[in-house]
Structures are given as structure tokens and as C-alpha cells.
Amino acid sequence: MFPPLIRFVGILYSLVVIAIIAAKTDYFKYQTPAFCYAILVGTILGYISVILTLPDPTTGLCTAQPWLWGIFSPLLLPFTLFLILA
């Protein structure tokens, strides 16, 4: 029961950071808010993909998990960081 709670706290934290970036866009101007949003969305997708492993497997869960865990989350984070550095 404890590990899912950590994932939900991580999702909540990411959403709070998104709200802070949206509220203080002038402060985050040099960090490029769009890239910050992309990184946070990637982390949220990673947390969601881990949460999808908890219930009993169904066809929908087995279809969604590789897309979230195997494609979007691992590719979104490094690709966004690469774009920031390039």
C-alpha cells in the first residue's frame, strides 16, 4: 500500500510544480516553461505507468502500459533535456 502512495505524491508534486511555473512564468522565463512542462508531463506519465501495474491485468491495461512506460515516459524526458542543451 505504501509504494502507490509515493507515486500519487509524486504526481501531486509534479502538478503543483506545473501550477507554480504557470503562475510565475516571468521567473521561469530563462528555464523555458514549455520544456519544464514537457519534463513534468514525462514524469507524470512514468508515475501513471507504474500505477497501472497494480490492478489485475486487463486487455486495456496491458495495451496502455507499454505505450506509457516503454515509449512516452523514457523518450520524453531525455529528448526534452537534449533539446534544452542543443
Backbone as XML, in Angstrom:
<?xml version="1.0"?>
<chain id="A" units="angstrom">
  <residue number="1" name="MET">
    <atom name="N" x="0.814" y="-1.193" z="0.000"/>
    <atom name="CA" x="0.000" y="0.000" z="0.000"/>
    <atom name="C" x="0.859" y="1.260" z="0.000"/>
  </residue>
  <residue number="2" name="PHE">
    <atom name="N" x="2.061" y="1.169" z="0.505"/>
    <atom name="CA" x="2.915" y="2.348" z="0.604"/>
    <atom name="C" x="3.470" y="2.815" z="-0.746"/>
  </residue>
  <residue number="3" name="PRO">
    <atom name="N" x="3.976" y="1.932" z="-1.631"/>
    <atom name="CA" x="4.516" y="2.416" z="-2.913"/>
    <atom name="C" x="3.518" y="3.178" z="-3.781"/>
  </residue>
  <residue number="4" name="PRO">
    <atom name="N" x="2.234" y="2.755" z="-3.893"/>
    <atom name="CA" x="1.311" y="3.577" z="-4.690"/>
    <atom name="C" x="1.134" y="4.970" z="-4.095"/>
  </residue>
  <residue number="5" name="LEU">
    <atom name="N" x="1.204" y="5.078" z="-2.790"/>
    <atom name="CA" x="1.071" y="6.387" z="-2.161"/>
    <atom name="C" x="2.211" y="7.296" z="-2.591"/>
  </residue>
  <residue number="6" name="ILE">
    <atom name="N" x="3.413" y="6.746" z="-2.716"/>
    <atom name="CA" x="4.567" y="7.530" z="-3.163"/>
    <atom name="C" x="4.346" y="8.021" z="-4.589"/>
  </residue>
  <residue number="7" name="ARG">
    <atom name="N" x="3.773" y="7.186" z="-5.445"/>
    <atom name="CA" x="3.502" y="7.602" z="-6.830"/>
    <atom name="C" x="2.481" y="8.713" z="-6.872"/>
  </residue>
  <residue number="8" name="PHE">
    <atom name="N" x="1.417" y="8.602" z="-6.055"/>
    <atom name="CA" x="0.408" y="9.655" z="-6.037"/>
    <atom name="C" x="0.983" y="10.964" z="-5.500"/>
  </residue>
  <residue number="9" name="VAL">
    <atom name="N" x="1.856" y="10.881" z="-4.530"/>
    <atom name="CA" x="2.514" y="12.081" z="-4.017"/>
    <atom name="C" x="3.410" y="12.679" z="-5.106"/>
  </residue>
  <residue number="10" name="GLY">
    <atom name="N" x="4.090" y="11.850" z="-5.870"/>
    <atom name="CA" x="4.923" y="12.339" z="-6.973"/>
    <atom name="C" x="4.099" y="13.030" z="-8.043"/>
  </residue>
  <residue number="11" name="ILE">
    <atom name="N" x="2.944" y="12.451" z="-8.383"/>
    <atom name="CA" x="2.058" y="13.084" z="-9.362"/>
    <atom name="C" x="1.552" y="14.412" z="-8.827"/>
  </residue>
  <residue number="12" name="LEU">
    <atom name="N" x="1.154" y="14.435" z="-7.565"/>
    <atom name="CA" x="0.673" y="15.673" z="-6.946"/>
    <atom name="C" x="1.768" y="16.734" z="-6.937"/>
  </residue>
  <residue number="13" name="TYR">
    <atom name="N" x="2.982" y="16.325" z="-6.587"/>
    <atom name="CA" x="4.110" y="17.259" z="-6.580"/>
    <atom name="C" x="4.356" y="17.826" z="-7.976"/>
  </residue>
  <residue number="14" name="SER">
    <atom name="N" x="4.309" y="16.979" z="-8.995"/>
    <atom name="CA" x="4.516" y="17.447" z="-10.364"/>
    <atom name="C" x="3.431" y="18.432" z="-10.775"/>
  </residue>
  <residue number="15" name="LEU">
    <atom name="N" x="2.185" y="18.167" z="-10.396"/>
    <atom name="CA" x="1.099" y="19.087" z="-10.718"/>
    <atom name="C" x="1.251" y="20.417" z="-9.996"/>
  </residue>
  <residue number="16" name="VAL">
    <atom name="N" x="1.737" y="20.379" z="-8.757"/>
    <atom name="CA" x="1.985" y="21.623" z="-8.015"/>
    <atom name="C" x="3.088" y="22.432" z="-8.686"/>
  </residue>
  <residue number="17" name="VAL">
    <atom name="N" x="4.139" y="21.763" z="-9.123"/>
    <atom name="CA" x="5.230" y="22.464" z="-9.800"/>
    <atom name="C" x="4.742" y="23.060" z="-11.117"/>
  </residue>
  <residue number="18" name="ILE">
    <atom name="N" x="3.887" y="22.344" z="-11.850"/>
    <atom name="CA" x="3.299" y="22.892" z="-13.075"/>
    <atom name="C" x="2.499" y="24.152" z="-12.758"/>
  </residue>
  <residue number="19" name="ALA">
    <atom name="N" x="1.718" y="24.123" z="-11.675"/>
    <atom name="CA" x="0.940" y="25.296" z="-11.288"/>
    <atom name="C" x="1.841" y="26.466" z="-10.902"/>
  </residue>
  <residue number="20" name="ILE">
    <atom name="N" x="2.931" y="26.184" z="-10.221"/>
    <atom name="CA" x="3.866" y="27.251" z="-9.837"/>
    <atom name="C" x="4.523" y="27.849" z="-11.077"/>
  </residue>
  <residue number="21" name="ILE">
    <atom name="N" x="4.918" y="27.010" z="-12.020"/>
    <atom name="CA" x="5.533" y="27.517" z="-13.251"/>
    <atom name="C" x="4.531" y="28.360" z="-14.032"/>
  </residue>
  <residue number="22" name="ALA">
    <atom name="N" x="3.270" y="27.920" z="-14.074"/>
    <atom name="CA" x="2.246" y="28.679" z="-14.787"/>
    <atom name="C" x="1.971" y="30.012" z="-14.096"/>
  </residue>
  <residue number="23" name="ALA">
    <atom name="N" x="2.028" y="30.035" z="-12.765"/>
    <atom name="CA" x="1.740" y="31.272" z="-12.029"/>
    <atom name="C" x="2.898" y="32.261" z="-12.098"/>
  </residue>
  <residue number="24" name="LYS">
    <atom name="N" x="4.118" y="31.773" z="-12.155"/>
    <atom name="CA" x="5.296" y="32.646" z="-12.145"/>
    <atom name="C" x="6.117" y="32.465" z="-13.418"/>
  </residue>
  <residue number="25" name="THR">
    <atom name="N" x="5.480" y="32.673" z="-14.555"/>
    <atom name="CA" x="6.144" y="32.469" z="-15.836"/>
    <atom name="C" x="7.330" y="33.418" z="-16.010"/>
  </residue>
  <residue number="26" name="ASP">
    <atom name="N" x="7.225" y="34.651" z="-15.510"/>
    <atom name="CA" x="8.333" y="35.596" z="-15.643"/>
    <atom name="C" x="9.578" y="35.106" z="-14.912"/>
  </residue>
  <residue number="27" name="TYR">
    <atom name="N" x="9.393" y="34.488" z="-13.773"/>
    <atom name="CA" x="10.524" y="33.970" z="-13.012"/>
    <atom name="C" x="11.199" y="32.807" z="-13.730"/>
  </residue>
  <residue number="28" name="PHE">
    <atom name="N" x="10.405" y="31.978" z="-14.388"/>
    <atom name="CA" x="10.936" y="30.795" z="-15.075"/>
    <atom name="C" x="11.206" y="31.051" z="-16.554"/>
  </residue>
  <residue number="29" name="LYS">
    <atom name="N" x="11.294" y="32.304" z="-16.951"/>
    <atom name="CA" x="11.461" y="32.634" z="-18.364"/>
    <atom name="C" x="12.746" y="32.044" z="-18.939"/>
  </residue>
  <residue number="30" name="TYR">
    <atom name="N" x="13.830" y="32.070" z="-18.180"/>
    <atom name="CA" x="15.100" y="31.566" z="-18.685"/>
    <atom name="C" x="15.178" y="30.042" z="-18.662"/>
  </residue>
  <residue number="31" name="GLN">
    <atom name="N" x="14.312" y="29.383" z="-17.886"/>
    <atom name="CA" x="14.280" y="27.923" z="-17.884"/>
    <atom name="C" x="13.347" y="27.387" z="-18.962"/>
  </residue>
  <residue number="32" name="THR">
    <atom name="N" x="12.750" y="28.223" z="-19.749"/>
    <atom name="CA" x="11.808" y="27.884" z="-20.802"/>
    <atom name="C" x="10.675" y="27.013" z="-20.255"/>
  </residue>
  <residue number="33" name="PRO">
    <atom name="N" x="9.591" y="27.639" z="-19.850"/>
    <atom name="CA" x="8.483" y="26.904" z="-19.227"/>
    <atom name="C" x="7.957" y="25.734" z="-20.060"/>
  </residue>
  <residue number="34" name="ALA">
    <atom name="N" x="7.995" y="25.850" z="-21.386"/>
    <atom name="CA" x="7.478" y="24.744" z="-22.209"/>
    <atom name="C" x="8.290" y="23.470" z="-21.989"/>
  </residue>
  <residue number="35" name="PHE">
    <atom name="N" x="9.602" y="23.601" z="-21.874"/>
    <atom name="CA" x="10.431" y="22.428" z="-21.622"/>
    <atom name="C" x="10.211" y="21.891" z="-20.209"/>
  </residue>
  <residue number="36" name="CYS">
    <atom name="N" x="10.010" y="22.793" z="-19.259"/>
    <atom name="CA" x="9.706" y="22.349" z="-17.890"/>
    <atom name="C" x="8.398" y="21.570" z="-17.864"/>
  </residue>
  <residue number="37" name="TYR">
    <atom name="N" x="7.400" y="22.056" z="-18.610"/>
    <atom name="CA" x="6.128" y="21.332" z="-18.692"/>
    <atom name="C" x="6.326" y="19.949" z="-19.311"/>
  </residue>
  <residue number="38" name="ALA">
    <atom name="N" x="7.120" y="19.867" z="-20.371"/>
    <atom name="CA" x="7.335" y="18.581" z="-21.041"/>
    <atom name="C" x="8.025" y="17.591" z="-20.114"/>
  </residue>
  <residue number="39" name="ILE">
    <atom name="N" x="9.007" y="18.047" z="-19.358"/>
    <atom name="CA" x="9.694" y="17.158" z="-18.420"/>
    <atom name="C" x="8.728" y="16.680" z="-17.342"/>
  </residue>
  <residue number="40" name="LEU">
    <atom name="N" x="7.905" y="17.579" z="-16.816"/>
    <atom name="CA" x="6.963" y="17.190" z="-15.765"/>
    <atom name="C" x="5.881" y="16.259" z="-16.294"/>
  </residue>
  <residue number="41" name="VAL">
    <atom name="N" x="5.430" y="16.461" z="-17.515"/>
    <atom name="CA" x="4.446" y="15.541" z="-18.098"/>
    <atom name="C" x="5.074" y="14.160" z="-18.275"/>
  </residue>
  <residue number="42" name="GLY">
    <atom name="N" x="6.337" y="14.107" z="-18.660"/>
    <atom name="CA" x="7.029" y="12.818" z="-18.768"/>
    <atom name="C" x="7.117" y="12.104" z="-17.433"/>
  </residue>
  <residue number="43" name="THR">
    <atom name="N" x="7.388" y="12.850" z="-16.363"/>
    <atom name="CA" x="7.446" y="12.210" z="-15.048"/>
    <atom name="C" x="6.064" y="11.732" z="-14.613"/>
  </residue>
  <residue number="44" name="ILE">
    <atom name="N" x="5.034" y="12.519" z="-14.914"/>
    <atom name="CA" x="3.670" y="12.089" z="-14.563"/>
    <atom name="C" x="3.309" y="10.812" z="-15.322"/>
  </residue>
  <residue number="45" name="LEU">
    <atom name="N" x="3.653" y="10.750" z="-16.615"/>
    <atom name="CA" x="3.378" y="9.527" z="-17.389"/>
    <atom name="C" x="4.134" y="8.337" z="-16.818"/>
  </residue>
  <residue number="46" name="GLY">
    <atom name="N" x="5.343" y="8.562" z="-16.334"/>
    <atom name="CA" x="6.101" y="7.482" z="-15.706"/>
    <atom name="C" x="5.436" y="6.991" z="-14.439"/>
  </residue>
  <residue number="47" name="TYR">
    <atom name="N" x="4.955" y="7.919" z="-13.624"/>
    <atom name="CA" x="4.248" y="7.525" z="-12.400"/>
    <atom name="C" x="2.961" y="6.775" z="-12.729"/>
  </residue>
  <residue number="48" name="ILE">
    <atom name="N" x="2.223" y="7.245" z="-13.732"/>
    <atom name="CA" x="0.965" y="6.592" z="-14.099"/>
    <atom name="C" x="1.231" y="5.182" z="-14.616"/>
  </residue>
  <residue number="49" name="SER">
    <atom name="N" x="2.295" y="5.008" z="-15.393"/>
    <atom name="CA" x="2.573" y="3.671" z="-15.929"/>
    <atom name="C" x="2.895" y="2.678" z="-14.827"/>
  </residue>
  <residue number="50" name="VAL">
    <atom name="N" x="3.544" y="3.137" z="-13.759"/>
    <atom name="CA" x="3.826" y="2.240" z="-12.636"/>
    <atom name="C" x="2.537" y="1.930" z="-11.876"/>
  </residue>
  <residue number="51" name="ILE">
    <atom name="N" x="1.666" y="2.909" z="-11.747"/>
    <atom name="CA" x="0.381" y="2.687" z="-11.057"/>
    <atom name="C" x="-0.470" y="1.684" z="-11.833"/>
  </residue>
  <residue number="52" name="LEU">
    <atom name="N" x="-0.341" y="1.664" z="-13.167"/>
    <atom name="CA" x="-1.138" y="0.727" z="-13.974"/>
    <atom name="C" x="-0.750" y="-0.731" z="-13.748"/>
  </residue>
  <residue number="53" name="THR">
    <atom name="N" x="0.396" y="-0.989" z="-13.121"/>
    <atom name="CA" x="0.779" y="-2.376" z="-12.852"/>
    <atom name="C" x="0.100" y="-2.941" z="-11.610"/>
  </residue>
  <residue number="54" name="LEU">
    <atom name="N" x="-0.570" y="-2.098" z="-10.821"/>
    <atom name="CA" x="-1.146" y="-2.543" z="-9.557"/>
    <atom name="C" x="-2.411" y="-3.383" z="-9.697"/>
  </residue>
  <residue number="55" name="PRO">
    <atom name="N" x="-3.407" y="-2.967" z="-10.509"/>
    <atom name="CA" x="-4.629" y="-3.787" z="-10.551"/>
    <atom name="C" x="-4.429" y="-5.069" z="-11.350"/>
  </residue>
  <residue number="56" name="ASP">
    <atom name="N" x="-5.463" y="-5.904" z="-11.332"/>
    <atom name="CA" x="-5.419" y="-7.129" z="-12.129"/>
    <atom name="C" x="-5.322" y="-6.773" z="-13.608"/>
  </residue>
  <residue number="57" name="PRO">
    <atom name="N" x="-4.492" y="-7.491" z="-14.365"/>
    <atom name="CA" x="-4.300" y="-7.138" z="-15.769"/>
    <atom name="C" x="-5.562" y="-7.344" z="-16.598"/>
  </residue>
  <residue number="58" name="THR">
    <atom name="N" x="-5.826" y="-6.376" z="-17.429"/>
    <atom name="CA" x="-6.898" y="-6.469" z="-18.419"/>
    <atom name="C" x="-6.285" y="-6.151" z="-19.780"/>
  </residue>
  <residue number="59" name="THR">
    <atom name="N" x="-7.075" y="-6.301" z="-20.815"/>
    <atom name="CA" x="-6.567" y="-6.013" z="-22.156"/>
    <atom name="C" x="-6.187" y="-4.542" z="-22.289"/>
  </residue>
  <residue number="60" name="GLY">
    <atom name="N" x="-7.000" y="-3.653" z="-21.739"/>
    <atom name="CA" x="-6.708" y="-2.223" z="-21.824"/>
    <atom name="C" x="-5.444" y="-1.833" z="-21.075"/>
  </residue>
  <residue number="61" name="LEU">
    <atom name="N" x="-5.261" y="-2.390" z="-19.873"/>
    <atom name="CA" x="-4.061" y="-2.079" z="-19.107"/>
    <atom name="C" x="-2.811" y="-2.624" z="-19.783"/>
  </residue>
  <residue number="62" name="CYS">
    <atom name="N" x="-2.924" y="-3.838" z="-20.319"/>
    <atom name="CA" x="-1.773" y="-4.428" z="-20.994"/>
    <atom name="C" x="-1.436" y="-3.679" z="-22.279"/>
  </residue>
  <residue number="63" name="THR">
    <atom name="N" x="-2.422" y="-3.038" z="-22.883"/>
    <atom name="CA" x="-2.171" y="-2.249" z="-24.076"/>
    <atom name="C" x="-1.593" y="-0.884" z="-23.721"/>
  </residue>
  <residue number="64" name="ALA">
    <atom name="N" x="-2.068" y="-0.275" z="-22.644"/>
    <atom name="CA" x="-1.648" y="1.083" z="-22.279"/>
    <atom name="C" x="-0.266" y="1.125" z="-21.653"/>
  </residue>
  <residue number="65" name="GLN">
    <atom name="N" x="0.091" y="0.116" z="-20.904"/>
    <atom name="CA" x="1.347" y="0.167" z="-20.163"/>
    <atom name="C" x="2.589" y="0.279" z="-21.046"/>
  </residue>
  <residue number="66" name="PRO">
    <atom name="N" x="2.742" y="-0.496" z="-22.117"/>
    <atom name="CA" x="3.956" y="-0.309" z="-22.942"/>
    <atom name="C" x="4.034" y="1.074" z="-23.576"/>
  </residue>
  <residue number="67" name="TRP">
    <atom name="N" x="2.872" y="1.647" z="-23.911"/>
    <atom name="CA" x="2.890" y="2.977" z="-24.502"/>
    <atom name="C" x="3.359" y="4.023" z="-23.494"/>
  </residue>
  <residue number="68" name="LEU">
    <atom name="N" x="2.888" y="3.922" z="-22.279"/>
    <atom name="CA" x="3.280" y="4.907" z="-21.261"/>
    <atom name="C" x="4.678" y="4.647" z="-20.732"/>
  </residue>
  <residue number="69" name="TRP">
    <atom name="N" x="4.921" y="3.418" z="-20.356"/>
    <atom name="CA" x="6.171" y="3.079" z="-19.679"/>
    <atom name="C" x="7.311" y="2.899" z="-20.672"/>
  </residue>
  <residue number="70" name="GLY">
    <atom name="N" x="7.015" y="2.334" z="-21.817"/>
    <atom name="CA" x="8.076" y="1.995" z="-22.743"/>
    <atom name="C" x="8.353" y="3.028" z="-23.816"/>
  </residue>
  <residue number="71" name="ILE">
    <atom name="N" x="7.406" y="3.920" z="-24.058"/>
    <atom name="CA" x="7.610" y="4.849" z="-25.173"/>
    <atom name="C" x="7.607" y="6.300" z="-24.700"/>
  </residue>
  <residue number="72" name="PHE">
    <atom name="N" x="6.491" y="6.741" z="-24.139"/>
    <atom name="CA" x="6.356" y="8.167" z="-23.862"/>
    <atom name="C" x="7.246" y="8.652" z="-22.728"/>
  </residue>
  <residue number="73" name="SER">
    <atom name="N" x="7.209" y="8.005" z="-21.613"/>
    <atom name="CA" x="7.956" y="8.496" z="-20.460"/>
    <atom name="C" x="9.470" y="8.448" z="-20.671"/>
  </residue>
  <residue number="74" name="PRO">
    <atom name="N" x="10.058" y="7.320" z="-21.094"/>
    <atom name="CA" x="11.513" y="7.308" z="-21.257"/>
    <atom name="C" x="12.009" y="8.166" z="-22.418"/>
  </residue>
  <residue number="75" name="LEU">
    <atom name="N" x="11.190" y="8.357" z="-23.439"/>
    <atom name="CA" x="11.631" y="9.164" z="-24.567"/>
    <atom name="C" x="11.407" y="10.652" z="-24.343"/>
  </residue>
  <residue number="76" name="LEU">
    <atom name="N" x="10.356" y="10.999" z="-23.616"/>
    <atom name="CA" x="10.027" y="12.410" z="-23.426"/>
    <atom name="C" x="11.051" y="13.112" z="-22.555"/>
  </residue>
  <residue number="77" name="LEU">
    <atom name="N" x="11.502" y="12.481" z="-21.503"/>
    <atom name="CA" x="12.450" y="13.126" z="-20.595"/>
    <atom name="C" x="13.816" y="13.375" z="-21.244"/>
  </residue>
  <residue number="78" name="PRO">
    <atom name="N" x="14.498" y="12.370" z="-21.790"/>
    <atom name="CA" x="15.812" y="12.653" z="-22.387"/>
    <atom name="C" x="15.729" y="13.546" z="-23.624"/>
  </residue>
  <residue number="79" name="PHE">
    <atom name="N" x="14.679" y="13.391" z="-24.426"/>
    <atom name="CA" x="14.542" y="14.198" z="-25.627"/>
    <atom name="C" x="14.377" y="15.671" z="-25.256"/>
  </residue>
  <residue number="80" name="THR">
    <atom name="N" x="13.599" y="15.955" z="-24.222"/>
    <atom name="CA" x="13.408" y="17.329" z="-23.793"/>
    <atom name="C" x="14.706" y="17.901" z="-23.236"/>
  </residue>
  <residue number="81" name="LEU">
    <atom name="N" x="15.419" y="17.120" z="-22.450"/>
    <atom name="CA" x="16.689" y="17.588" z="-21.924"/>
    <atom name="C" x="17.699" y="17.813" z="-23.049"/>
  </residue>
  <residue number="82" name="PHE">
    <atom name="N" x="17.676" y="16.968" z="-24.074"/>
    <atom name="CA" x="18.560" y="17.156" z="-25.216"/>
    <atom name="C" x="18.230" y="18.451" z="-25.954"/>
  </residue>
  <residue number="83" name="LEU">
    <atom name="N" x="16.945" y="18.748" z="-26.116"/>
    <atom name="CA" x="16.555" y="19.980" z="-26.791"/>
    <atom name="C" x="16.975" y="21.215" z="-25.996"/>
  </residue>
  <residue number="84" name="ILE">
    <atom name="N" x="16.946" y="21.125" z="-24.681"/>
    <atom name="CA" x="17.365" y="22.257" z="-23.864"/>
    <atom name="C" x="18.860" y="22.505" z="-24.048"/>
  </residue>
  <residue number="85" name="LEU">
    <atom name="N" x="19.644" y="21.448" z="-24.111"/>
    <atom name="CA" x="21.096" y="21.594" z="-24.217"/>
    <atom name="C" x="21.570" y="21.905" z="-25.622"/>
  </residue>
  <residue number="86" name="ALA">
    <atom name="N" x="20.761" y="21.562" z="-26.627"/>
    <atom name="CA" x="21.185" y="21.780" z="-28.015"/>
    <atom name="C" x="21.056" y="23.208" z="-28.447"/>
  </residue>
</chain>
